[in-house]
């Protein structure tokens, strides 16, 4: 089989029909970042504990990274239209390299907080980085209608699958330490170097991103006729993001360690299976949304997942707890591609970059407030509180979203 045939089959597998081929580079880059996010989210609490910090510091570092991501997203929204998206993405990849090397070499709290704020570290299961609004805008202009929803589903699927594989890599430091003279702490530092090297590979990928794609590098306008609907969506998304921030993956790992004494390797295996279930659910999101609509898919898959999370807080055994959390993973991420597609479909094409940034900023700010609170609750011994609060707030968000937007139709004609 020739290289050209293999490439054509890969493109056909990853890209839905009607999508420009330049989007493939974004999918591959998303996969590399997802793998790094997968092992960093699991290793981060263990790494900080090994450095001598406590539970509150884990939450504080997570909060700082999310606040930094929010600021970067604001700057993209305000000034991003002055620069070519390819240049912004390469800058973000260079920042990823610097973040990995810095975290591998630092041990003091304040330098780590500074790097967490200006860098690209991601303690959560989703993509909350500088990359997100830029890539979303490019993806939105690579397809239209149902093809756009399918493309966002593939983007989310690649991210979920790669994060699942990355979570397995969280066991590498223990294996390295067991078969070498390196300490567990030194082995964890190696993983941050891997993170930095991955950033260099992503930088090289972005060099091949087409300079122009359906006019994508033309100037974009700020929010205009769609400002009202985008503002309401952003406010509601903030509630969802704050709830999710109470239980980012690094804090869920910390909770499992504290509640059941789970090892980092075992936590990595759990997040691997959880990631696979999340990936499968995102793959199902596009056909389900064609049947029942984008909004209904977002709401009616999200509520049962929140019920599972609340139940897990009161579960007496590790087996039952992990089962409930896996059930949650099978449902909770169906709203990710549908939410992105919904936002892109209710605004005019010229407003899409601004809408992506405008909805991402409040989400990032709201999510940034929560981890420190969650870390403090865990430090006080209130182990179930973050799970219950997360589930209750998410259910309130879903019901409010349905009530506010059930009559608004996206450009594909279904809600």
LOLUMLO-104049 format. One record per residue (C-alpha): x, y, z; residue number from 1; residue in one letter. Coordinates in nm, 2 decimals. Each point is the difference from the previous one (the first is absolute). Example, Ala and Ser with C-alpha at 12.3 -4.5 7.8 and 13.67 -1.06 7.14 Angstrom:
<sites>
SITE      u      v      w   k r
SITE   1.23  -0.45   0.78   1 A
SITE   0.14   0.34  -0.07   2 S
</sites>
This chain:
<sites>
SITE      u      v      w   k r
SITE   0.00   0.00   0.00   1 X
SITE   0.15   0.33  -0.11   2 X
SITE   0.06   0.30   0.23   3 X
SITE  -0.26   0.20  -0.19   4 X
SITE  -0.27  -0.26   0.04   5 X
SITE   0.08  -0.03   0.38   6 X
SITE  -0.03   0.38   0.03   7 X
SITE  -0.33   0.01  -0.19   8 X
SITE  -0.14  -0.27   0.22   9 X
SITE   0.12   0.18   0.32  10 X
SITE  -0.16   0.32  -0.12  11 X
SITE  -0.33  -0.18  -0.08  12 X
SITE   0.00  -0.16   0.34  13 X
SITE   0.06   0.31   0.20  14 X
SITE  -0.18   0.26  -0.20  15 X
SITE  -0.37   0.00  -0.07  16 X
SITE  -0.12   0.05  -0.36  17 X
SITE   0.00   0.36  -0.10  18 X
SITE   0.28   0.11   0.23  19 X
SITE   0.31   0.17  -0.13  20 X
SITE   0.32  -0.21   0.04  21 X
SITE   0.19   0.27   0.19  22 X
SITE  -0.21  -0.09   0.31  23 X
SITE   0.19  -0.33   0.02  24 X
SITE   0.31   0.19   0.14  25 X
SITE  -0.22   0.14   0.28  26 X
SITE  -0.13  -0.35   0.08  27 X
SITE   0.35  -0.15   0.02  28 X
SITE   0.13   0.29   0.22  29 X
SITE  -0.31  -0.04   0.22  30 X
SITE   0.10  -0.37   0.04  31 X
SITE   0.35   0.09   0.12  32 X
SITE  -0.12   0.26   0.24  33 X
SITE  -0.27  -0.24   0.13  34 X
SITE   0.26  -0.27   0.08  35 X
SITE   0.21   0.26   0.20  36 X
SITE  -0.31   0.13   0.18  37 X
SITE  -0.10  -0.35   0.09  38 X
SITE   0.32  -0.09   0.19  39 X
SITE   0.06   0.35   0.14  40 X
SITE  -0.35   0.01   0.16  41 X
SITE   0.07  -0.33   0.18  42 X
SITE   0.36   0.07   0.09  43 X
SITE  -0.04   0.36   0.12  44 X
SITE  -0.14  -0.07   0.35  45 X
SITE   0.26  -0.27   0.06  46 X
SITE   0.28   0.22  -0.13  47 X
SITE  -0.11   0.29   0.23  48 X
SITE  -0.04  -0.23   0.30  49 X
SITE   0.35  -0.14  -0.07  50 X
SITE   0.14   0.35   0.00  51 X
SITE  -0.14   0.04   0.35  52 X
SITE  -0.32   0.20  -0.07  53 X
SITE  -0.35  -0.07   0.13  54 X
SITE  -0.35  -0.05  -0.14  55 X
SITE  -0.06   0.38   0.00  56 X
SITE   0.30   0.05  -0.22  57 X
SITE  -0.13  -0.25  -0.26  58 X
SITE  -0.32   0.20  -0.02  59 X
SITE   0.19   0.33  -0.01  60 X
SITE   0.22  -0.11  -0.29  61 X
SITE  -0.31  -0.12  -0.18  62 X
SITE  -0.17   0.33   0.05  63 X
SITE   0.31   0.19  -0.11  64 X
SITE   0.02  -0.19  -0.33  65 X
SITE  -0.36   0.05  -0.08  66 X
SITE   0.02   0.38   0.08  67 X
SITE   0.30   0.02  -0.23  68 X
SITE  -0.19  -0.18  -0.28  69 X
SITE  -0.29   0.24   0.05  70 X
SITE   0.22   0.30  -0.04  71 X
SITE   0.16  -0.15  -0.31  72 X
SITE  -0.34  -0.06  -0.14  73 X
SITE  -0.10   0.36   0.07  74 X
SITE   0.30   0.13  -0.18  75 X
SITE  -0.07  -0.23  -0.30  76 X
SITE  -0.36   0.14  -0.01  77 X
SITE   0.12   0.36   0.01  78 X
SITE   0.31  -0.01  -0.21  79 X
SITE   0.00  -0.33  -0.18  80 X
SITE  -0.15   0.14  -0.32  81 X
SITE   0.32   0.21  -0.05  82 X
SITE   0.21  -0.32  -0.04  83 X
SITE  -0.01  -0.30  -0.23  84 X
SITE  -0.14  -0.30   0.19  85 X
SITE   0.29  -0.22  -0.11  86 X
SITE   0.24   0.24   0.18  87 X
SITE  -0.21   0.01   0.31  88 X
SITE  -0.01  -0.38   0.01  89 X
SITE   0.38  -0.03  -0.04  90 X
SITE   0.04   0.25   0.28  91 X
SITE  -0.22  -0.22   0.22  92 X
SITE   0.20  -0.30  -0.09  93 X
SITE   0.32   0.18   0.10  94 X
SITE  -0.16   0.09   0.33  95 X
SITE  -0.08  -0.36   0.05  96 X
SITE   0.37  -0.09  -0.04  97 X
SITE   0.10   0.26   0.25  98 X
SITE  -0.26  -0.11   0.25  99 X
SITE   0.12  -0.36   0.00 100 X
SITE   0.36   0.08   0.05 101 X
SITE  -0.08   0.25   0.27 102 X
SITE  -0.21  -0.24   0.20 103 X
SITE   0.26  -0.27  -0.03 104 X
SITE   0.27   0.23   0.15 105 X
SITE  -0.19   0.20   0.27 106 X
SITE  -0.08  -0.10   0.36 107 X
SITE  -0.11   0.32   0.18 108 X
SITE  -0.36   0.10   0.02 109 X
SITE   0.02   0.36  -0.14 110 X
SITE   0.20  -0.09  -0.32 111 X
SITE  -0.24  -0.29  -0.06 112 X
SITE  -0.30   0.23   0.04 113 X
SITE   0.14   0.25  -0.25 114 X
SITE   0.07  -0.27  -0.26 115 X
SITE  -0.35  -0.15   0.06 116 X
SITE  -0.15   0.34  -0.06 117 X
SITE   0.18   0.09  -0.32 118 X
SITE   0.04  -0.36  -0.13 119 X
SITE  -0.22  -0.26  -0.17 120 X
SITE  -0.03  -0.26   0.28 121 X
SITE  -0.35  -0.16   0.01 122 X
SITE  -0.12  -0.17   0.32 123 X
SITE  -0.34  -0.08  -0.14 124 X
SITE  -0.15  -0.26  -0.23 125 X
SITE  -0.10   0.26  -0.27 126 X
SITE   0.20   0.24  -0.20 127 X
SITE   0.02   0.33   0.18 128 X
SITE   0.31   0.14  -0.16 129 X
SITE   0.10   0.29  -0.23 130 X
SITE  -0.03  -0.25  -0.29 131 X
SITE  -0.37  -0.04   0.04 132 X
SITE  -0.16   0.31  -0.14 133 X
SITE   0.25   0.02  -0.29 134 X
SITE  -0.06  -0.36  -0.10 135 X
SITE  -0.37   0.02   0.04 136 X
SITE  -0.02   0.30  -0.23 137 X
SITE   0.20  -0.18  -0.27 138 X
SITE  -0.20  -0.32   0.04 139 X
SITE  -0.33   0.19  -0.03 140 X
SITE   0.11   0.15  -0.34 141 X
SITE   0.12  -0.34  -0.13 142 X
SITE  -0.36  -0.14  -0.02 143 X
SITE  -0.37   0.10   0.02 144 X
SITE  -0.32  -0.14   0.13 145 X
SITE   0.00  -0.37   0.11 146 X
SITE   0.36  -0.03  -0.13 147 X
SITE   0.10   0.26   0.25 148 X
SITE  -0.16  -0.19   0.29 149 X
SITE   0.17  -0.32  -0.12 150 X
SITE   0.33   0.18  -0.02 151 X
SITE  -0.03   0.13   0.36 152 X
SITE  -0.10  -0.35   0.11 153 X
SITE   0.32  -0.14  -0.16 154 X
SITE   0.21   0.28   0.16 155 X
SITE  -0.15  -0.08   0.34 156 X
SITE   0.04  -0.38  -0.07 157 X
SITE   0.37   0.04  -0.08 158 X
SITE   0.05   0.20   0.31 159 X
SITE  -0.18  -0.25   0.22 160 X
SITE   0.17  -0.31  -0.14 161 X
SITE   0.34   0.16   0.02 162 X
SITE  -0.06   0.12   0.36 163 X
SITE  -0.10  -0.36   0.09 164 X
SITE   0.33  -0.14  -0.14 165 X
SITE   0.19   0.28   0.17 166 X
SITE  -0.16  -0.09   0.33 167 X
SITE   0.16  -0.35  -0.03 168 X
SITE   0.34   0.17  -0.02 169 X
SITE  -0.05   0.13   0.35 170 X
SITE   0.13  -0.34   0.11 171 X
SITE   0.34   0.05  -0.18 172 X
SITE   0.17   0.19   0.29 173 X
SITE  -0.06  -0.29   0.24 174 X
SITE   0.13  -0.25  -0.26 175 X
SITE   0.30   0.22  -0.08 176 X
SITE   0.09   0.04   0.37 177 X
SITE  -0.04  -0.38   0.06 178 X
SITE   0.24  -0.09  -0.29 179 X
SITE   0.26   0.28   0.03 180 X
SITE   0.19   0.21   0.25 181 X
SITE  -0.24   0.29  -0.04 182 X
SITE  -0.23   0.10   0.29 183 X
SITE  -0.37   0.02  -0.05 184 X
SITE   0.02   0.38   0.00 185 X
SITE   0.27   0.00  -0.27 186 X
SITE  -0.20  -0.24  -0.21 187 X
SITE  -0.30   0.24   0.02 188 X
SITE   0.23   0.28  -0.11 189 X
SITE   0.08  -0.20  -0.31 190 X
SITE  -0.37   0.00  -0.09 191 X
SITE   0.00   0.38   0.00 192 X
SITE   0.29  -0.02  -0.25 193 X
SITE  -0.21  -0.23  -0.22 194 X
SITE  -0.27   0.27   0.02 195 X
SITE   0.25   0.26  -0.12 196 X
SITE   0.12  -0.22  -0.29 197 X
SITE  -0.36  -0.06  -0.11 198 X
SITE  -0.04   0.38  -0.02 199 X
SITE   0.29   0.01  -0.24 200 X
SITE  -0.17  -0.26  -0.22 201 X
SITE  -0.32   0.19   0.00 202 X
SITE   0.19   0.32  -0.09 203 X
SITE   0.14  -0.19  -0.30 204 X
SITE  -0.35  -0.12  -0.10 205 X
SITE  -0.14   0.35   0.00 206 X
SITE   0.26   0.11  -0.25 207 X
SITE  -0.19  -0.21  -0.26 208 X
SITE  -0.33   0.16   0.08 209 X
SITE  -0.13   0.17  -0.31 210 X
SITE   0.04   0.38   0.01 211 X
SITE  -0.35   0.05  -0.14 212 X
SITE  -0.30  -0.22   0.02 213 X
SITE  -0.33   0.12  -0.12 214 X
SITE   0.10   0.36   0.08 215 X
SITE   0.09  -0.10   0.35 216 X
SITE   0.28   0.25   0.03 217 X
SITE  -0.22   0.29  -0.11 218 X
SITE  -0.09   0.25   0.28 219 X
SITE  -0.28  -0.11   0.23 220 X
SITE  -0.24   0.24   0.17 221 X
SITE  -0.09   0.02   0.37 222 X
SITE  -0.34  -0.12   0.12 223 X
SITE  -0.29   0.19  -0.16 224 X
SITE  -0.35  -0.14  -0.07 225 X
SITE   0.07  -0.32   0.20 226 X
SITE   0.13   0.18   0.31 227 X
SITE  -0.32  -0.06   0.20 228 X
SITE  -0.02  -0.38  -0.05 229 X
SITE   0.37  -0.04   0.04 230 X
SITE  -0.01   0.19   0.33 231 X
SITE  -0.27  -0.22   0.14 232 X
SITE   0.18  -0.31  -0.11 233 X
SITE   0.32   0.12   0.16 234 X
SITE  -0.17   0.06   0.33 235 X
SITE  -0.15  -0.34   0.01 236 X
SITE   0.32  -0.17  -0.12 237 X
SITE   0.17   0.17   0.29 238 X
SITE  -0.22  -0.19   0.25 239 X
SITE   0.09  -0.32  -0.17 240 X
SITE   0.36   0.08   0.00 241 X
SITE   0.01   0.10   0.37 242 X
SITE  -0.16  -0.33   0.08 243 X
SITE   0.25  -0.19  -0.21 244 X
SITE   0.29   0.20   0.16 245 X
SITE  -0.10  -0.15   0.34 246 X
SITE   0.11  -0.34  -0.14 247 X
SITE   0.27   0.04  -0.26 248 X
SITE   0.19  -0.32  -0.06 249 X
SITE   0.29   0.09   0.23 250 X
SITE  -0.25   0.06   0.29 251 X
SITE  -0.19  -0.32  -0.08 252 X
SITE   0.33  -0.18   0.01 253 X
SITE   0.07   0.16   0.34 254 X
SITE  -0.35  -0.10   0.12 255 X
SITE   0.05  -0.36  -0.10 256 X
SITE   0.34  -0.01   0.17 257 X
SITE  -0.13   0.15   0.32 258 X
SITE  -0.33  -0.20   0.01 259 X
SITE   0.12  -0.34  -0.11 260 X
SITE   0.38   0.01   0.00 261 X
SITE   0.01  -0.04  -0.38 262 X
SITE   0.35   0.00  -0.15 263 X
SITE   0.09   0.23  -0.29 264 X
SITE   0.04  -0.30  -0.23 265 X
SITE  -0.35  -0.13   0.09 266 X
SITE  -0.14   0.35  -0.04 267 X
SITE   0.15   0.02  -0.34 268 X
SITE  -0.17  -0.33  -0.10 269 X
SITE  -0.33   0.14   0.13 270 X
SITE   0.04   0.31  -0.21 271 X
SITE   0.09  -0.21  -0.30 272 X
SITE  -0.33  -0.19   0.01 273 X
SITE  -0.19   0.32   0.09 274 X
SITE   0.16   0.17  -0.30 275 X
SITE  -0.09  -0.28  -0.24 276 X
SITE  -0.36   0.02   0.12 277 X
SITE   0.00   0.38  -0.05 278 X
SITE   0.15  -0.05  -0.35 279 X
SITE  -0.28  -0.24  -0.09 280 X
SITE  -0.27   0.23   0.13 281 X
SITE   0.14   0.29  -0.21 282 X
SITE   0.01  -0.22  -0.30 283 X
SITE  -0.37  -0.07   0.06 284 X
SITE  -0.08   0.37   0.05 285 X
SITE  -0.02   0.10  -0.37 286 X
SITE  -0.25  -0.27  -0.11 287 X
SITE  -0.20   0.05   0.32 288 X
SITE  -0.01   0.38  -0.05 289 X
SITE  -0.13  -0.06  -0.36 290 X
SITE  -0.29  -0.20   0.15 291 X
SITE  -0.10   0.21   0.31 292 X
SITE   0.18   0.33  -0.06 293 X
SITE   0.32   0.16   0.13 294 X
SITE  -0.16   0.15   0.31 295 X
SITE  -0.19  -0.31   0.11 296 X
SITE   0.32  -0.21  -0.04 297 X
SITE   0.18   0.25   0.22 298 X
SITE  -0.26  -0.01   0.28 299 X
SITE  -0.14  -0.35   0.01 300 X
SITE   0.33  -0.18   0.00 301 X
SITE   0.15   0.24   0.26 302 X
SITE  -0.26  -0.03   0.28 303 X
SITE   0.04  -0.38   0.05 304 X
SITE   0.37   0.03   0.01 305 X
SITE  -0.03   0.26   0.28 306 X
SITE  -0.23  -0.24   0.20 307 X
SITE   0.27  -0.27  -0.03 308 X
SITE   0.26   0.25   0.14 309 X
SITE  -0.21   0.09   0.30 310 X
SITE  -0.06  -0.37   0.07 311 X
SITE   0.38  -0.06  -0.02 312 X
SITE   0.05   0.24   0.29 313 X
SITE  -0.20  -0.22   0.23 314 X
SITE   0.12  -0.34  -0.13 315 X
SITE   0.16  -0.21   0.27 316 X
SITE   0.23  -0.21  -0.22 317 X
SITE   0.27   0.07  -0.25 318 X
SITE  -0.16  -0.24  -0.26 319 X
SITE  -0.34   0.16   0.01 320 X
SITE   0.16   0.35   0.00 321 X
SITE   0.20  -0.07  -0.31 322 X
SITE  -0.30  -0.16  -0.17 323 X
SITE  -0.21   0.31   0.06 324 X
SITE   0.29   0.23  -0.12 325 X
SITE   0.04  -0.21  -0.31 326 X
SITE  -0.38   0.02  -0.07 327 X
SITE   0.04   0.38   0.04 328 X
SITE   0.28   0.00  -0.25 329 X
SITE  -0.21  -0.19  -0.26 330 X
SITE  -0.25   0.29   0.00 331 X
SITE   0.16   0.32   0.13 332 X
SITE   0.20   0.10  -0.31 333 X
SITE  -0.28  -0.03  -0.27 334 X
SITE  -0.06   0.37   0.05 335 X
SITE   0.36   0.10  -0.09 336 X
SITE  -0.02  -0.02  -0.38 337 X
SITE  -0.37   0.09  -0.01 338 X
SITE   0.06   0.31   0.21 339 X
SITE   0.28   0.11  -0.23 340 X
SITE  -0.20  -0.06  -0.31 341 X
SITE  -0.30   0.17   0.16 342 X
SITE   0.19   0.32   0.07 343 X
SITE   0.15   0.01  -0.35 344 X
SITE  -0.34  -0.06  -0.16 345 X
SITE  -0.19   0.28   0.18 346 X
SITE   0.23   0.28  -0.10 347 X
SITE   0.10   0.15  -0.33 348 X
SITE   0.32  -0.14  -0.16 349 X
SITE   0.19   0.32   0.05 350 X
SITE  -0.08  -0.01   0.37 351 X
SITE   0.12  -0.35   0.06 352 X
SITE   0.35   0.07   0.13 353 X
SITE  -0.14   0.27   0.24 354 X
SITE  -0.28  -0.24   0.11 355 X
SITE   0.25  -0.28   0.07 356 X
SITE   0.21   0.23   0.21 357 X
SITE  -0.30   0.17   0.17 358 X
SITE  -0.15  -0.33   0.11 359 X
SITE   0.33  -0.14   0.10 360 X
SITE   0.11   0.29   0.22 361 X
SITE  -0.28  -0.02   0.26 362 X
SITE   0.03  -0.38   0.00 363 X
SITE   0.37   0.03   0.07 364 X
SITE  -0.04   0.26   0.27 365 X
SITE  -0.28  -0.19   0.17 366 X
SITE   0.19  -0.32  -0.01 367 X
SITE   0.31   0.17   0.14 368 X
SITE  -0.19   0.10   0.32 369 X
SITE  -0.10  -0.35   0.09 370 X
SITE   0.31  -0.22   0.05 371 X
SITE   0.14   0.20   0.29 372 X
SITE  -0.33  -0.03   0.18 373 X
SITE  -0.02  -0.37  -0.08 374 X
SITE   0.36  -0.05   0.12 375 X
SITE  -0.09   0.18   0.33 376 X
SITE  -0.30  -0.22   0.05 377 X
SITE   0.21  -0.31  -0.05 378 X
SITE   0.26   0.13   0.23 379 X
SITE  -0.27   0.05   0.27 380 X
SITE  -0.11  -0.36  -0.04 381 X
SITE  -0.33   0.08  -0.18 382 X
SITE   0.08  -0.26  -0.26 383 X
SITE  -0.35  -0.04  -0.16 384 X
SITE  -0.08   0.38  -0.02 385 X
SITE   0.17   0.07  -0.33 386 X
SITE  -0.18  -0.29  -0.18 387 X
SITE  -0.34   0.10   0.14 388 X
SITE   0.04   0.37  -0.08 389 X
SITE   0.12  -0.08  -0.35 390 X
SITE  -0.30  -0.23  -0.08 391 X
SITE  -0.26   0.24   0.14 392 X
SITE   0.13   0.30  -0.18 393 X
SITE   0.03  -0.18  -0.33 394 X
SITE  -0.37  -0.12   0.03 395 X
SITE  -0.10   0.36   0.06 396 X
SITE   0.20   0.11  -0.30 397 X
SITE  -0.16  -0.26  -0.23 398 X
SITE  -0.36   0.09   0.10 399 X
SITE   0.07   0.37  -0.04 400 X
SITE   0.16  -0.05  -0.34 401 X
SITE  -0.30  -0.19  -0.12 402 X
SITE  -0.25   0.26   0.13 403 X
SITE   0.19   0.29  -0.16 404 X
SITE   0.09  -0.14  -0.34 405 X
SITE  -0.25  -0.27  -0.09 406 X
SITE  -0.17   0.23  -0.26 407 X
SITE   0.32   0.13  -0.17 408 X
SITE   0.10  -0.19  -0.31 409 X
SITE   0.36  -0.03  -0.13 410 X
SITE   0.08   0.04  -0.37 411 X
SITE  -0.04  -0.37  -0.06 412 X
SITE  -0.37   0.03   0.09 413 X
SITE  -0.01  -0.21   0.31 414 X
SITE   0.04   0.10   0.36 415 X
</sites>
